[in-house]
Amino acid sequence: MTEAETCAANFLEELGINSYPIDPFEICRSLEIPIFENSFDGLDGILLFDGKNASIGLNSKQSYFPRKKFSVSHELGHFNLDVDYGKPKSFRCSSKMIEGFNRNDNIELRADQFASELLIPKSLVKFLYNYEEPSWDSIINVSNSFEVSLMSSAFKYMSLANIPCCLIVSKNNMIQFYRPSKEFRYSLQMKDSRILSTDSFAYKSAKELDVPQDFNIVPADIWISGRNVTKDSELYEWSLPINSFGQVLTLLWDDETVLINDDSDHLSANNPYDIEEKNYSYDGVDNFPWEPPTLGKKK
């Protein structure tokens, strides 16, 4: 666990919270931290600390309740990690900062890690996911049980999964961002285009066509490329129907272990975690080339 996640776990223990769903609004009430709403321009949440007392502000234009829960939890992260008594300080967090997991901004990254662990503690969720194979069913179940967004639940799964899988989020037939599991440690062949293949189920979901609600085999080269990928390579795709935000969420899964050589071509500094987390954005496509990690050939 990271320092921020450990801090969140200790915070829950101090509060005597060991069941879910976890209510950050109730936590704030118990700590006498008032929460107010305003139509902040370009901000999702703020923390105001006068050296002794704190208050949290939320954007009144944000109506999605799981997002508000994460924003409050994010600001509680700043309160626990980044303020010292006697020293006034404030944090003004945009939508890109909150749940962005941006490694370019360590302060906001730590607040995100704190919020994720506060709302979905590993100690409570670890037995609820399916670790034999990725499954939207278990991810959705956690989302409902913990009253968090499906995206938050999927992110948590990717942080815990020990199988090679990857979450991909697309909008307007373009890849927005992706989040790999720890076992998704393959080289990236970067391209300029992130347009969805018309042969992918994600593309069909974006067109509001019927798609199978389970994993189905697809040609690997509609998602990935690299020296291990041939015209016969396959992988599993499970894309959900398009959501109310116009996004399509996709799980990719390679059900076989891929042997990785120890040479620099495979274990390069250009790894998927850095690429994704430095450029993650809810608001659209950032200016960086993208392609998922290379998977292996099915037998």
C-alpha positions in Angstrom: 0.0 0.0 0.0 1.1 3.5 -0.7 1.6 6.1 2.1 -1.7 7.7 1.2 -3.6 4.4 1.2 -2.1 3.4 4.6 -3.2 6.8 5.9 -6.7 6.2 4.7 -6.8 2.7 6.3 -5.6 4.1 9.6 -8.1 7.0 9.4 -11.0 4.4 9.0 -9.6 2.4 11.9 -9.5 5.5 14.1 -13.1 6.3 13.2 -14.2 2.7 13.9 -15.5 2.1 10.4 -15.2 -1.5 9.2 -18.3 -2.0 7.0 -19.5 -0.6 3.7 -20.8 1.5 2.1 -18.6 4.3 3.5 -20.2 7.7 3.8 -17.6 10.6 3.6 -20.4 13.1 4.3 -21.1 11.4 7.6 -17.4 11.3 8.3 -17.2 15.1 7.8 -20.2 15.6 10.1 -18.5 13.5 12.8 -15.4 15.6 12.5 -17.4 18.9 12.3 -16.1 19.7 8.9 -18.9 21.6 7.1 -19.6 20.9 3.5 -21.0 23.7 1.3 -21.9 23.9 -2.4 -21.3 26.7 -4.9 -21.1 27.0 -8.7 -17.3 27.0 -8.8 -15.9 27.8 -12.2 -13.8 24.8 -13.4 -13.5 23.3 -9.9 -15.1 20.1 -8.5 -14.0 20.5 -4.9 -12.0 22.8 -2.6 -10.6 22.5 0.9 -10.3 25.6 3.1 -8.2 25.3 6.2 -7.6 28.3 8.5 -5.0 26.7 10.6 -7.5 25.1 13.0 -10.8 24.4 11.3 -11.5 23.0 7.8 -14.4 23.2 5.4 -15.1 21.5 2.1 -16.7 23.0 -1.0 -18.4 21.1 -3.8 -19.5 22.3 -7.2 -23.3 22.5 -7.2 -23.3 21.8 -10.9 -22.0 18.2 -10.2 -25.1 16.1 -9.8 -23.6 12.6 -10.0 -23.5 11.4 -6.4 -20.6 8.9 -6.6 -18.5 11.7 -8.1 -19.5 14.0 -5.1 -18.5 11.2 -2.7 -15.1 10.9 -4.4 -14.6 14.7 -4.3 -15.3 14.9 -0.6 -13.0 11.9 0.0 -10.3 13.6 -2.1 -10.5 16.8 0.0 -10.4 14.7 3.1 -7.2 13.3 1.7 -5.7 16.8 1.5 -6.9 17.4 5.1 -5.2 14.3 6.4 -2.0 14.4 4.3 -1.3 18.0 3.4 -2.2 20.5 6.2 -0.5 21.4 9.5 -2.3 22.9 12.4 -1.5 26.6 12.8 -0.7 27.0 9.1 -3.6 28.2 6.9 -3.9 26.4 3.5 -6.3 25.8 0.7 -6.7 23.4 -2.2 -8.7 24.1 -5.3 -9.2 21.0 -7.3 -10.5 20.8 -10.9 -12.2 17.8 -12.4 -8.9 16.7 -14.0 -7.2 16.8 -10.6 -9.9 14.7 -8.8 -9.7 11.0 -9.6 -7.1 11.8 -12.2 -4.3 9.7 -10.5 -1.9 12.0 -12.2 1.8 11.1 -11.5 2.8 14.5 -12.6 1.2 16.0 -9.5 2.2 14.1 -6.5 -0.1 16.0 -4.1 -3.2 15.4 -6.1 -2.2 11.7 -6.8 -1.9 11.1 -3.1 -5.3 12.7 -2.4 -6.8 10.4 -5.1 -5.1 7.3 -3.6 -6.5 8.3 -0.2 -10.0 8.7 -1.6 -9.9 5.4 -3.4 -8.8 3.5 -0.3 -11.3 5.4 1.9 -14.3 4.6 -0.3 -13.2 1.1 -1.3 -10.8 -0.3 1.4 -8.8 -3.2 0.2 -9.5 -5.0 3.5 -13.2 -5.0 2.7 -13.3 -5.4 -1.1 -10.5 -7.9 -1.7 -12.8 -11.0 -1.5 -15.6 -9.5 -3.6 -13.8 -9.4 -7.0 -13.2 -12.3 -9.3 -9.5 -12.9 -9.6 -9.7 -16.0 -11.8 -10.7 -13.9 -14.7 -11.8 -10.2 -15.0 -15.6 -9.8 -14.9 -17.8 -6.8 -15.2 -20.3 -8.6 -13.0 -18.0 -8.5 -9.9 -16.9 -4.9 -10.8 -20.5 -3.8 -11.0 -21.4 -5.6 -7.8 -18.6 -3.7 -5.9 -19.8 -0.4 -7.5 -23.3 -1.0 -6.2 -22.3 -2.4 -2.8 -19.9 0.4 -2.0 -22.0 3.1 -3.7 -19.2 4.3 -5.9 -18.9 4.9 -9.6 -18.3 2.0 -12.0 -15.0 3.7 -13.0 -13.8 3.8 -9.4 -14.6 0.1 -8.9 -12.8 -0.8 -12.2 -9.8 1.2 -11.1 -9.7 -0.6 -7.8 -9.9 -4.0 -9.5 -7.0 -3.2 -11.8 -4.9 -2.2 -8.8 -5.6 -5.6 -7.1 -5.8 -8.0 -10.1 -2.9 -10.4 -10.6 -4.0 -11.5 -14.1 -3.1 -9.7 -17.4 -6.1 -7.5 -18.1 -6.8 -3.9 -19.0 -9.6 -1.3 -18.6 -10.1 0.9 -21.7 -12.4 3.9 -21.8 -13.5 5.3 -25.1 -15.7 8.2 -26.3 -16.8 9.3 -29.7 -15.0 6.3 -31.1 -11.7 7.4 -29.7 -9.7 6.0 -26.8 -9.7 8.4 -23.9 -7.5 6.5 -21.5 -6.7 3.0 -20.1 -5.7 1.4 -16.9 -3.7 -1.9 -16.9 -3.4 -4.5 -14.1 0.0 -5.1 -12.6 0.4 -8.2 -14.7 -0.1 -6.2 -17.9 3.6 -5.6 -18.2 4.2 -5.7 -21.9 5.9 -3.4 -24.3 3.9 -0.7 -26.1 4.1 0.0 -29.8 2.9 3.6 -30.0 0.8 5.0 -32.8 -0.7 8.3 -33.7 -4.3 7.1 -33.9 -6.6 6.0 -31.1 -9.6 5.5 -33.3 -11.6 2.3 -32.4 -11.5 -0.5 -34.9 -14.9 -1.1 -36.5 -14.4 -4.8 -35.7 -14.3 -4.1 -32.0 -17.3 -4.6 -29.7 -16.5 -1.2 -28.3 -17.1 0.4 -31.7 -20.5 -1.4 -31.9 -21.4 -0.2 -28.4 -20.6 3.4 -29.3 -23.0 3.0 -32.3 -25.6 1.7 -29.8 -25.7 -1.7 -31.4 -26.3 -4.9 -29.5 -23.1 -6.4 -28.1 -22.6 -9.7 -26.1 -22.5 -9.2 -22.4 -19.6 -11.5 -21.7 -16.1 -12.0 -23.0 -15.7 -12.9 -26.6 -12.6 -13.6 -28.7 -11.5 -10.9 -31.1 -8.5 -10.5 -33.3 -5.7 -9.1 -31.2 -4.6 -6.7 -33.9 -7.8 -4.6 -33.7 -6.5 -3.4 -30.3 -2.8 -4.1 -30.2 0.4 -4.5 -32.2 3.9 -5.7 -31.6 6.3 -8.5 -32.5 4.2 -11.1 -30.6 1.0 -10.2 -32.4 0.3 -12.0 -35.7 -2.8 -12.3 -37.8 -3.8 -15.4 -35.8 -3.4 -13.7 -32.4 -6.5 -13.4 -30.3 -7.6 -11.9 -27.0 -10.9 -11.5 -25.1 -13.0 -8.3 -25.2 -16.0 -7.4 -23.0 -17.4 -4.0 -23.8 -20.4 -2.5 -22.0 -23.2 -0.6 -23.6 -22.6 3.1 -24.0 -23.2 5.0 -20.7 -24.9 8.3 -20.0 -21.6 10.1 -20.3 -21.2 8.8 -23.9 -18.4 6.5 -22.8 -17.8 2.8 -23.6 -16.0 0.8 -20.9 -14.0 -2.2 -22.2 -12.2 -5.0 -20.5 -9.4 -6.7 -22.4 -8.0 -10.0 -21.1 -5.3 -12.4 -22.1 -5.9 -15.7 -20.4 -2.4 -17.1 -21.0 0.9 -16.1 -19.5 3.2 -14.3 -21.9 6.9 -14.9 -21.5 8.8 -11.6 -21.5 12.4 -11.5 -22.5 14.7 -9.5 -20.2 15.9 -7.3 -23.0 15.3 -3.6 -23.1 12.8 -3.9 -26.0 10.3 -5.4 -23.6 11.2 -3.9 -20.2 11.6 -0.3 -21.3 11.1 2.9 -19.4 8.2 3.5 -21.6 5.8 1.4 -19.6 2.0 1.5 -19.6 1.6 2.9 -16.1 3.6 6.1 -16.8 1.9 6.7 -20.1 -1.6 6.3 -18.8 -1.3 7.9 -15.4 0.5 11.0 -16.6 -2.1 11.8 -19.2 -5.4 10.6 -17.7 -8.3 12.9 -18.2 -12.1 12.6 -17.8 -12.6 15.5 -20.2 -11.4 14.1 -23.4 -8.3 13.0 -25.3 -5.0 14.4 -24.2 -2.2 15.0 -26.8 -0.2 11.8 -26.5 0.1 8.7 -28.7 -1.7 5.6 -27.3 -1.8 1.8 -27.8 -2.5 -0.9 -25.3 0.3 -3.3 -24.3 1.2 -6.2 -26.5 -0.5 -9.5 -25.6 0.3 -13.0 -26.7 -1.0 -15.5 -29.2 -3.8 -17.9 -28.2 -3.3 -21.6 -28.7 
